[in-house]
Amino acid sequence: YVDGLLLVVRPGKVEYSAVKSSKSLLNHGKVPILGMVVNGVSEESSYGGYYYQRGYYGEKVDSKKKSSQANLR
């Protein structure tokens, strides 16, 4: 059992109809599709933009507390 699936495609190597059919079969099987990665696209041939974000979550540690804990070790 998996939480979801990430579909990976490469333009020029896979037909649009095959991607659409795969998505339809996965939806019919109630497989959660997490997203799609498009491989093999050069920066020059692309259009539009992109967005990248890195985030962390969890307990925040006070910088003073963190440095004092490091001194105790």
KEKE-3310 file (N, C-alpha, C; in steps of 0.2 Angstrom, whole numbers, plus 5000, padded with zeros to 4 digits):
npx = (5004:5003:5004:5002:5005:5018:5019:5029:5035:5042:5043:5040:5044:5034:5017:5004:4991:4994:4998:4986:4978:4984:4982:4968:4966:4972:4965:4952:4956:4957:4969:4979:4985:4999:5006:5015:5030:5040:5052:5068:5067:5073:5080:5080:5070:5058:5044:5035:5035:5043:5041:5049:5051:5057:5054:5052:5046:5040:5046:5051:5067:5074:5087:5097:5095:5098:5112:5117:5114:5122:5134:5134:5136)
npy = (4994:5011:5029:5037:5042:5047:5053:5052:5059:5061:5073:5070:5057:5050:5048:5060:5055:5043:5047:5053:5042:5034:5042:5042:5028:5027:5035:5029:5017:5023:5028:5039:5053:5061:5071:5077:5074:5082:5077:5080:5092:5106:5122:5132:5128:5128:5136:5149:5149:5145:5138:5137:5130:5128:5121:5119:5110:5109:5109:5125:5131:5141:5152:5156:5146:5135:5137:5136:5123:5116:5119:5111:5099)
npz = (5000:4996:4999:4989:4971:4960:4945:4931:4917:4900:4888:4871:4871:4876:4872:4873:4874:4880:4893:4897:4897:4907:4918:4919:4921:4934:4942:4941:4948:4960:4965:4973:4965:4967:4960:4945:4937:4925:4915:4906:4900:4893:4899:4889:4881:4888:4895:4903:4921:4936:4953:4969:4985:5000:5016:5033:5047:5064:5081:5087:5090:5102:5098:5108:5118:5110:5108:5121:5124:5116:5121:5132:5129)
capx = (5000:5006:5000:5001:5009:5021:5019:5035:5035:5047:5040:5044:5045:5027:5011:4999:4985:4996:4998:4979:4975:4987:4979:4961:4966:4974:4959:4947:4958:4957:4976:4980:4991:5002:5009:5018:5037:5041:5059:5070:5065:5079:5078:5078:5063:5053:5040:5032:5040:5043:5041:5052:5050:5059:5051:5053:5041:5042:5047:5056:5072:5077:5094:5101:5094:5102:5119:5118:5113:5128:5140:5133:5137)
capy = (5000:5017:5035:5041:5040:5053:5051:5055:5059:5065:5075:5068:5050:5048:5052:5064:5051:5038:5050:5054:5036:5032:5046:5039:5021:5028:5038:5023:5013:5027:5029:5046:5055:5067:5076:5074:5077:5082:5076:5081:5099:5111:5129:5136:5126:5129:5143:5150:5150:5139:5140:5132:5132:5123:5122:5114:5111:5106:5114:5130:5131:5148:5152:5156:5139:5130:5137:5134:5116:5114:5120:5106:5092)
capz = (5000:4996:5000:4982:4966:4957:4938:4928:4910:4896:4882:4865:4872:4878:4869:4877:4875:4885:4899:4899:4899:4913:4923:4920:4925:4941:4945:4941:4953:4966:4967:4974:4961:4971:4956:4939:4935:4918:4914:4900:4897:4894:4901:4883:4877:4892:4895:4910:4927:4941:4960:4973:4992:5005:5022:5039:5053:5071:5087:5086:5096:5103:5097:5114:5121:5106:5109:5128:5124:5112:5126:5138:5126)
cpx = (5004:5001:4998:5006:5012:5022:5025:5035:5040:5044:5044:5045:5039:5022:5007:4993:4987:4996:4991:4976:4977:4983:4972:4961:4968:4968:4953:4949:4959:4964:4977:4986:4993:5005:5012:5025:5038:5049:5061:5068:5070:5076:5076:5072:5057:5049:5037:5037:5039:5043:5045:5052:5053:5057:5052:5047:5043:5043:5052:5060:5074:5084:5099:5100:5098:5109:5121:5118:5119:5134:5140:5135:5145)
cpy = (5006:5023:5038:5039:5047:5050:5055:5054:5063:5067:5072:5060:5047:5052:5055:5059:5045:5041:5051:5048:5033:5035:5043:5032:5022:5031:5033:5018:5016:5027:5036:5048:5062:5072:5073:5078:5076:5082:5078:5087:5104:5118:5133:5134:5126:5136:5143:5151:5144:5142:5135:5135:5126:5125:5117:5116:5108:5111:5119:5130:5138:5147:5152:5149:5134:5131:5135:5126:5113:5114:5114:5099:5091)
cpz = (5000:4997:4994:4977:4963:4950:4935:4921:4906:4889:4876:4865:4874:4875:4874:4879:4880:4892:4902:4901:4905:4919:4924:4923:4932:4945:4946:4947:4960:4969:4967:4970:4965:4966:4949:4939:4928:4917:4907:4896:4898:4896:4895:4880:4882:4892:4902:4915:4931:4948:4964:4980:4996:5012:5027:5044:5059:5076:5085:5092:5096:5102:5103:5118:5117:5107:5116:5128:5121:5117:5131:5135:5126)
residu = (TYR:VAL:ASP:GLY:LEU:LEU:LEU:VAL:VAL:ARG:PRO:GLY:LYS:VAL:GLU:TYR:SER:ALA:VAL:LYS:SER:SER:LYS:SER:LEU:LEU:ASN:HIS:GLY:LYS:VAL:PRO:ILE:LEU:GLY:MET:VAL:VAL:ASN:GLY:VAL:SER:GLU:GLU:SER:SER:TYR:GLY:GLY:TYR:TYR:TYR:GLN:ARG:GLY:TYR:TYR:GLY:GLU:LYS:VAL:ASP:SER:LYS:LYS:LYS:SER:SER:GLN:ALA:ASN:LEU:ARG)
# end
